[in-house]
Amino acid sequence: MTSVILSSILAVFMGTFFMIVRMKAAKRPVSAKKIILPPVMMSTGALMFVFPFFAVTGTEILESSIIGMLFSILLIKTSSFEIKDNDIYLKNSKAFIFILFGLLAVRIVAKLILSSSIDVGALSGMFWILAFSMIVPWRIAMFLNYKKLEAQLKAS
């Protein structure tokens, strides 16, 4: 139980850190590289599944993936770009911050509930799958929107 509490506290700090990074990023132009790199870097986390401690069942993979993709819809809906001074910027959305904190709260509550019935290693793997299944569709949608605006900029 202490590992669940400690990891939840760490998740709050990480969530807060990413909020700050997101708000600062909105002040600088976006690039395709900045959109694509986070899921690529996060993909290295899949190496955890090399270790039996993090083994998850097919059902757990499916459940985590579906929930992550559903959560990504919220992120996609609150992420948009705008053109300023011939550059593309991510629009700041107040809803985005509340959604991220809401998702973090849901994650912590789910972890506390599920930790009594699912092994901590499998639970860690499930939450990584959930996060990855959330970030990949979101970043793909962002990339496609970015490319549309980039083509618009080049055309004008």
C-alpha positions as CSV (number, residue, x, y, z in Angstrom):
1,M,0.0,0.0,0.0
2,T,2.9,2.4,0.7
3,S,4.2,1.9,-2.8
4,V,0.8,2.9,-4.2
5,I,0.7,6.0,-2.0
6,L,4.3,7.0,-2.9
7,S,3.7,6.5,-6.6
8,S,0.5,8.5,-6.3
9,I,2.4,11.4,-4.7
10,L,5.0,11.1,-7.5
11,A,2.2,11.2,-10.1
12,V,0.9,14.5,-8.6
13,F,4.4,16.1,-8.8
14,M,4.9,14.8,-12.4
15,G,1.4,16.1,-13.4
16,T,2.2,19.5,-11.9
17,F,5.5,19.5,-13.7
18,F,3.9,18.7,-17.1
19,M,1.3,21.4,-16.5
20,I,4.0,24.0,-16.1
21,V,5.9,22.7,-19.1
22,R,2.7,22.8,-21.2
23,M,2.0,26.4,-20.2
24,K,5.5,27.5,-21.0
25,A,5.4,25.6,-24.3
26,A,2.4,27.6,-25.4
27,K,4.6,30.7,-25.4
28,R,6.9,29.3,-28.1
29,P,6.1,28.2,-31.7
30,V,5.3,24.5,-32.2
31,S,7.2,22.2,-34.5
32,A,6.5,18.7,-35.8
33,K,9.4,17.5,-33.8
34,K,8.0,18.9,-30.6
35,I,4.7,17.1,-31.3
36,I,6.2,13.7,-32.3
37,L,9.0,13.4,-29.7
38,P,7.0,12.8,-26.5
39,P,5.3,9.5,-27.6
40,V,8.6,8.4,-29.1
41,M,10.5,9.1,-25.9
42,M,7.7,7.5,-23.8
43,S,7.8,4.3,-26.0
44,T,11.1,3.4,-24.3
45,G,8.9,2.6,-21.2
46,A,7.7,-0.5,-23.0
47,L,11.0,-2.1,-22.0
48,M,9.4,-2.6,-18.6
49,F,7.5,-5.5,-20.0
50,V,10.8,-7.4,-20.5
51,F,10.6,-8.1,-16.8
52,P,8.0,-10.6,-15.5
53,F,7.1,-8.3,-12.6
54,F,5.3,-6.0,-15.0
55,A,3.4,-8.7,-16.9
56,V,-0.1,-7.9,-17.9
57,T,-2.9,-10.1,-19.4
58,G,-4.5,-9.6,-22.7
59,T,-7.6,-8.4,-21.0
60,E,-5.7,-5.8,-19.0
61,I,-3.9,-4.6,-22.1
62,L,-7.3,-4.2,-23.9
63,E,-9.0,-2.4,-20.9
64,S,-6.0,0.0,-20.5
65,S,-5.8,0.8,-24.2
66,I,-9.5,1.5,-24.5
67,I,-9.6,3.7,-21.5
68,G,-6.5,5.6,-22.7
69,M,-8.0,6.2,-26.1
70,L,-11.2,7.4,-24.5
71,F,-9.3,9.8,-22.3
72,S,-7.3,11.0,-25.4
73,I,-10.6,12.4,-26.8
74,L,-10.7,15.0,-24.0
75,L,-7.1,16.0,-24.8
76,I,-7.8,16.2,-28.5
77,K,-10.8,18.4,-28.0
78,T,-8.9,20.8,-25.8
79,S,-5.7,21.1,-28.0
80,S,-5.8,23.5,-30.8
81,F,-3.3,25.7,-32.7
82,E,-3.3,29.3,-34.0
83,I,-1.2,31.2,-36.4
84,K,0.6,34.2,-34.9
85,D,3.4,36.2,-36.7
86,N,3.8,33.5,-39.3
87,D,4.4,30.8,-36.7
88,I,2.1,28.1,-35.3
89,Y,1.4,28.2,-31.6
90,L,-0.5,25.9,-29.3
91,K,-3.6,27.8,-27.9
92,N,-3.8,27.9,-24.1
93,S,-7.0,26.3,-22.9
94,K,-8.2,26.6,-19.3
95,A,-10.2,23.5,-19.8
96,F,-7.0,21.5,-20.7
97,I,-5.5,22.1,-17.3
98,F,-8.7,21.0,-15.5
99,I,-8.9,18.0,-17.7
100,L,-5.3,17.0,-17.0
101,F,-5.8,17.4,-13.2
102,G,-9.1,15.5,-13.5
103,L,-7.4,12.6,-15.4
104,L,-4.7,12.6,-12.7
105,A,-7.3,12.4,-10.0
106,V,-9.2,9.6,-11.8
107,R,-5.8,7.8,-12.2
108,I,-5.0,8.1,-8.5
109,V,-8.4,6.9,-7.3
110,A,-8.3,4.0,-9.8
111,K,-4.9,3.0,-8.6
112,L,-6.0,3.1,-4.9
113,I,-9.0,0.9,-5.7
114,L,-7.3,-1.5,-8.1
115,S,-4.2,-2.0,-6.0
116,S,-6.1,-4.3,-3.7
117,S,-7.0,-6.7,-6.5
118,I,-4.2,-6.3,-9.1
119,D,-0.5,-6.9,-8.5
120,V,1.5,-3.6,-8.2
121,G,3.8,-4.5,-11.2
122,A,0.8,-5.4,-13.5
123,L,-0.9,-2.2,-12.3
124,S,2.1,-0.2,-13.2
125,G,2.2,-1.8,-16.7
126,M,-1.6,-1.1,-17.1
127,F,-1.1,2.6,-16.3
128,W,1.8,2.9,-18.7
129,I,-0.4,1.3,-21.4
130,L,-3.2,3.7,-20.5
131,A,-0.9,6.7,-20.7
132,F,0.7,5.6,-24.0
133,S,-2.8,4.8,-25.5
134,M,-3.8,8.3,-24.5
135,I,-0.8,10.2,-25.7
136,V,-0.4,8.5,-29.1
137,P,-3.9,9.4,-30.6
138,W,-3.7,12.9,-29.1
139,R,-0.3,13.6,-30.6
140,I,-1.4,12.1,-34.0
141,A,-4.4,14.5,-34.0
142,M,-2.1,17.4,-33.0
143,F,0.3,16.5,-35.8
144,L,-2.4,16.3,-38.4
145,N,-3.8,19.7,-37.3
146,Y,-0.3,21.2,-37.3
147,K,0.3,20.0,-40.8
148,K,-3.0,21.6,-42.0
149,L,-1.9,24.9,-40.5
150,E,1.6,24.5,-41.9
151,A,0.2,24.0,-45.4
152,Q,-2.0,27.1,-44.9
153,L,1.0,29.1,-43.9
154,K,3.0,27.9,-46.9
155,A,0.1,28.7,-49.3
156,S,-0.2,32.3,-48.0
